[in-house]
């Protein structure tokens, strides 16, 4: 262990190395704290919904305690749905920054309500959130470069390289130095994360997946830095080459791939579905009522014996054309979701070649803040909305009275369960890529020669 103590002393004497490790540890801790704070804020927001929902329901119940039909209760009764953050969401907020975490739905058309949360200012979402995923993907490689770019060239410029290479265990020396710096960088990132995982109550499997992502991504950049460091260039040239690789792999290529995916797989915004559904609903006022009811009964034959519509307005006609509004955009909804999933699939394939994309994909999946999590919440909201509609429809179309006892039987929403964390193929590919590049870099360190 004498070599370890000696190497630690060398690092301790380098102000740059100490400052690099301390800054990375501080940024990692700050990102974890920020993520935990945001997750707690979202949980508190969701918790405040329950008493507000109870007050709203009590007001509607008191106003329509004995209604001659279910039209007014169905129209005015809002029902809350929510999507609480997972135990690992603090690591990567993902789509939770722009997607609604709670919705209030009525028995009216679903699509107009489902995508109202997308009407946010895009400029506010453009900078993104400072979370651990940002620190790992974009900042951690810079710290790896700072510690490893001059591992060999620094000794050459100081005149000690020939002496070190002449030692009997010269090759092992460079590997030890590289592995020690890698271990210190890994500790600076992993220790705050482990503390956050313990505080949030994450499972050991989740912790294992997150640590595997951190270790493999750092291994890639460490191996790449070692491969450049042994080329015999000066420290400035090494740093310049590695910074160019960082810009290319984390900024340029992912951006170009995103543009290519956007053009190859065009997908409309959810707001477009909302507008199309609302246009169909507003246009229904000009359609003959009998035609609307016939189209509705074609999909709901159990109500075909409903009484004819009276001369004036009737709630069952109103709710019928809201249902037809949803039906009119069903194909667009299916195409919208298929397009999003296709983009996600190609993004995962891109992660096989670009480690930053791969690490971000796995981290968002582990945090349950990716597209799959957003669609799961939408599916649970749509299923609950269907329960609400099917609860009110017998009252509306059979023209039954609706009283206080009926309010008590209204469906209750339950939040969707978070998808279990697993060792996905994407993670195995990231581990293989990081391990291969790290092995290549260490192999090169063992083959340094005096003339290098």
PyMOL commands that set and color helices and strands:
alter all, ss='L'
color gray80, all
select helices_A, chain A and resi 2-13+15-63+71-76+89-91+94-97+111-114+116-118+122-126+132-148+153-158+161-165+170-200+204-229+235-264+270-286+289-299+301-303+315-328+330-350+355-367+371-397+404-408+425-445
alter helices_A, ss='H'
color red, helices_A
select strands_A, chain A and resi 66-67+79-82+102-105+402-403
alter strands_A, ss='S'
color yellow, strands_A
deselect
rebuild
show_as cartoon
